[in-house]
Amino acid sequence: MPSEPHTATPSDLRALCADIAHEAGSFAHEQRRRLGAGSRAAHDTKSSDVDPVTEFDRATEELVVDRLRAERPDDSIIGEEGADHTGSSGLEWHIDPIDGTVNFVYDLPGWCTSVAVLRDGAPIAGAIYAPVVDELYTAALGEGATINGAPITVSGATDLATSLPATGFSYHLDEHRVEQAERIARILPRIRDIRRQGSAALDLAYVATGRVDAYFEEFVNSWDIAAGVLLVTEAGGTVTAFDGNALDVTAPAGVLAATPALHGEFVTMFVASR
């Protein structure tokens, strides 16, 4: 039965996020397994010739939208593959059915389903499910973050020289990638190493679990980061724009998430590198 729009708590919404993310991610995983190990999924392209979209992205988003329309009919929905429903409740869902589609296409494990709900432009509940490794991350505003039900916290890293951040790159083969590559060249000598997983949502989840110490990326979208931003903040991390100012999750120019002791140093590096 649909829940009342004004009575659902962040905890209630967290449970719904988790249930939908798990169902949708499991569906996509089963479809991928049917293609066979090591096979490459057929795909079209979206924003550029290297930005793929598959039939499974679309089918998985349809599954998520159907669930939300049934259980939260008065809420708004924004999805990567075109979902755009305007509701009246004041709650807005930002969904990415398969974040890390390139990994999905190549049968690499680094992809997930991300589901988040926002109020007044800020996430109040979210879930990320990585079906290949069966890891479900959840968070609710003021209630902490978990992986498979166990509480998580960001790392205690304090030394920039031994820190391990993650990042990603634009699918626009123009000055965006040139700018990002130049920034990496300036940053890499000052850190331990860098990781490029291929999924913004998972990168943020890895910051929340302490697997990496920071994550930064430009040219992302709300559905890429909404659930992950809440995970990081609820796990004790700091999330801002590149310049250290407040992040607009609904229109992010760039996101920087880090353990608190390192966040300021990353901001200083980014400002100096511009």
N, C-alpha and C positions, 0 to 999 in steps of 0.2 A: 504494500500500500504506500502511495506517495507520502513523504514526510511533510509536515507543515513548514512553510518557508521561513517563518519567523521564530520557530521554536528549536530548530536544530542547533546544537552546540558545536564548537570546534571538535570536540571528541566524537560526536555523532558523525560529523562530516569526514573526520579522519577515517573512521571505520568504513564509510561508503567509498572514499577514495581508495582505500586499501583493497576493498572487495572488487571494485571495478578495474583497478590497475592489474590485479592478479588475474581476473577473468580474461581481460583483453590481452595481456602479455602471454598468457597460456595459450590462447587461441592463435596468436601470431606465431608462437614457437612451434605449435603443432603443424601449422601450415608450412613453416620453414623446414621442419624435419621431413615432411613428405617429399620435398624437392631432392633430398639426398645430401649426404655430407660432402662438402667441398664444391657442390654445384653453385652456379651463380644465378640468382633470381632475375628473371626478366624485369625490365623497368623502363619507365619513361623518364623525362627530365622536367625540372621546374624552373628555378631561377637562373640556371646556367646549364651548360652541357655536362657538367660534372656533379650536378645536384640531382640525385635520383629520387624517384617515387615509384613504389610498386603497387600492384593490386592489393597487396596485403596491408600496406599503410591505409589505403582507403577502406578496406573491409573492416579493419580493426577500429578505425575512427567511427565508422558507422555503428559498430557494436557499442562503443562507449556512449555515443550520442543517444542511441536507443535506450540504454539504461538510464541515462540522466533525464531524458524526456519523460520516461515512465515514473521515475522516483522523485525528480525535482522539476516538475513542469514549469514552474514560475521563474526558474533561474536562467541566466544568460549562459551561452556556450560559445567559446572561441576555440577552433581546432586548427592544427597545422594544415590539414588537407581540405580546408574550406568550410568547415562547420562555422556557422555564424547565426546564432539565435539570440534575439533580444528578449529578455525576461523582465519581470516587474518586482522581483524579490529583493534586489540589491546585491545578490550573490552572483558571481561570474566564474564559470569554469574555464580553465585554460588547459587544453589536453594535447599531448603529443603521442599518437598511437604507437609509433616506432621511432624513438629518438636514437639516431645512429644507423640510419637506413643504409649507408654505404657498408657498414659492418654486416648488416642483415643480408645485403645483396651478395657479399663475398663469403658468407657463412663464417664470419668472425663473431666471437661471443659478446663484444661490447655494444649491446643495444638494449633498450628497455622501453617500457611504457610509463609515461609520466602523466599524472592527473592531479590537478590542484584547484582549489576554490578560493576566490578572492572576495574581500569586502572592502569597498572604498579604495580599490587599487592595491591592496596588500594581501598576501596569502595568509589564510587562517587555518588551512588544513591541506595536506597533500600526501601523495604516495608515489613511489617509484618502484617498479617491479622489473628485475632483471631475470628473465625466465631461464636463460641458459645455465645460470649458477644458482637459481632458485633463491634469490635474495630480495626481500620485500622491505623497503625503507618507508617509514611513515613519520609524520609529524603533525602536531596540532598546536596552535598558538598558546603559549604559556604552559604547555604540557610535555615538552621535551621531544626528543626524536629517538627512533628505534630502528634496529635491523632485525628482522624475524622475531620481533617482540622484545629484544634485549636493548637496554638503553645504550646510546652512543654519545661520544663527545669528540670534539676536534682534538688534534694532536697538541702536545705541550711544547712543540718546537719553538725555540727562541733565537736560533742562530741562522741567519740568512744564508751563510756560506754552505751549510749542510742541509738546507731545506730542499724539498722536492715538490715543485708545483706542477700543475697540469694546465694545458691550454688547448685551443682548437683554432682552426683557420677558416677563413671565408671561402665559400664556393664560387665567389666572383673572381675570375682570373684577371684581375686588373690591379690598380694601385692598392687595393685592400690587402692583398697577399704580400705585396712588396713592403708595405708599411709594417705588417705583422712580422715578416721575416727580419726586417731591420731591427725591430724591437727585441726579438729573440736573440739576435747576434749581440746586442748590448747587454742583455740580462744574463745569458748563459754563463759567462765567466764568473759571475757573482753567486751562483747557486750550485748545489750538488749535481743536479741533472734536471731534465724536464720530461714530462709524459704527455703524449697525445693519444687519448683513448678513442676519440671519435664520437663521443656522446656528451653533450653539455650536462645533461641531467645526471649521468653517472659520475662525471667529474665532480659535481657538487656533492653528490652522495658520498664520494670518496673523501672529500674534505670533511664532511660531517662525521665519518667514521675514523678519521685520523690516518687514512691510507696515503693521502697526500696532504701537504701542508698549506697549499693554496691552489686556487684556480682563477684564471683570468681569460677573458675572450671578448672580442668585439663582434658586432654584427650578428648578435643572437636575437631571438624572439621570445616573447613572453612564455609561450608554451614550452620552450626549451628549458627555462630556468625557474618557473614559478614554484614548483614543488621543491626543487633543490635549494633555492634560497631559504625557504622556511626550514628545511632540514638543517642547514648550516647554522642559522641563527638559534634554533632551538637546541643545537648541540654545542652552543657556546662560542661559535665563530662570529666573525664580523664580515658583513657584506655591504659593499658600496659600489658606486661608479668608479671608474679609473682614477678620478681626481680626488677621491675620498668623500665626495658629497653623496647625499642620499640617492639610492638607486630607485628609478621608476621601473618597477617590474613590468608594467604594461607597455612600456616603450623604452627598452634598455639600449642605450648607445654602446655600452660595454659593462661587463660585470667583473668585480674583483671580490673573491671570497677567500678568507685566510684565517688562520689561527690569530688571535688578538695580538700576540707579541710580534708577529711579522707583518701584520697588515699595513702599518704605517711605513715600513721600509719598502714594501712593494709600491705604495702610493708615491713615495719619494722617487723611486726609480722610474715609474711611468711618467711622472710630471717632468723629470729631467730629460727623458728620452724623446719628448715631443719636439 
